[in-house]
Amino acid sequence: MWTQWRSLDDVHPAIVYTASRLGLLAVSIGVLYLLGLREPFILLVVAFLVSGVASYVLLSKQRDALSARIAKNRE
């Protein structure tokens, strides 16, 4: 049966972190495209770089939750 999640705290941190990274990549692609970067390969490379820097700054809480879950499972 499917269970309903009451909050993001109930979802596995790996899913939250991965979804957040993919969301940042999608937003980066969209913004860069709107800014005029239309060459597909260059667009993807720059979007990966921008989203990587953004995730380092914006997703520290999710990254810490993921590493805490991994450490807890290793014990």
C-alpha positions as CSV (number, residue, x, y, z in Angstrom):
1,M,0.0,0.0,0.0
2,W,1.0,3.6,-0.6
3,T,1.6,5.6,2.5
4,Q,1.0,9.3,2.6
5,W,3.9,11.4,3.7
6,R,3.0,14.1,6.2
7,S,6.1,16.2,5.5
8,L,9.4,16.1,3.7
9,D,11.0,14.8,6.9
10,D,9.2,11.4,6.3
11,V,10.9,11.1,2.8
12,H,14.3,9.4,2.5
13,P,17.0,12.2,2.3
14,A,18.5,10.7,-0.8
15,I,15.2,11.2,-2.7
16,V,14.8,14.8,-1.4
17,Y,18.4,15.7,-2.3
18,T,18.3,14.1,-5.8
19,A,15.0,15.7,-6.6
20,S,16.3,19.1,-5.4
21,R,19.5,18.7,-7.5
22,L,17.4,17.8,-10.6
23,G,15.1,20.8,-9.9
24,L,18.0,23.2,-9.7
25,L,19.4,21.8,-13.0
26,A,16.0,22.3,-14.7
27,V,15.7,25.8,-13.4
28,S,19.3,26.6,-14.5
29,I,18.5,25.3,-18.0
30,G,15.4,27.3,-18.2
31,V,17.0,30.6,-17.0
32,L,20.0,30.2,-19.2
33,Y,17.8,29.4,-22.2
34,L,15.8,32.6,-21.5
35,L,19.0,34.6,-21.3
36,G,19.8,33.5,-24.8
37,L,22.1,30.5,-24.4
38,R,20.6,28.3,-27.2
39,E,23.5,25.9,-28.2
40,P,22.4,22.6,-26.5
41,F,25.9,21.3,-25.5
42,I,27.0,24.7,-24.1
43,L,23.7,25.1,-22.4
44,L,24.0,21.8,-20.6
45,V,27.6,22.3,-19.6
46,V,26.9,25.8,-18.2
47,A,23.7,24.6,-16.5
48,F,25.5,21.8,-14.8
49,L,28.1,24.2,-13.5
50,V,25.6,26.8,-12.3
51,S,23.4,24.2,-10.6
52,G,26.4,22.6,-9.0
53,V,27.4,25.9,-7.4
54,A,23.8,26.7,-6.5
55,S,23.3,23.2,-4.9
56,Y,26.5,23.7,-2.8
57,V,25.1,26.9,-1.4
58,L,21.4,26.1,-1.2
59,L,21.2,22.4,-0.4
60,S,23.5,22.2,2.6
61,K,20.6,21.1,4.9
62,Q,19.6,18.3,2.6
63,R,23.2,17.2,2.2
64,D,23.7,17.1,5.9
65,A,20.5,15.1,6.4
66,L,21.7,12.6,3.8
67,S,25.1,12.2,5.3
68,A,23.5,11.7,8.8
69,R,21.3,9.0,7.4
70,I,24.2,7.2,5.8
71,A,26.3,7.5,9.0
72,K,23.3,6.1,11.0
73,N,22.9,3.2,8.7
74,R,26.6,2.3,8.9
75,E,26.4,1.9,12.7
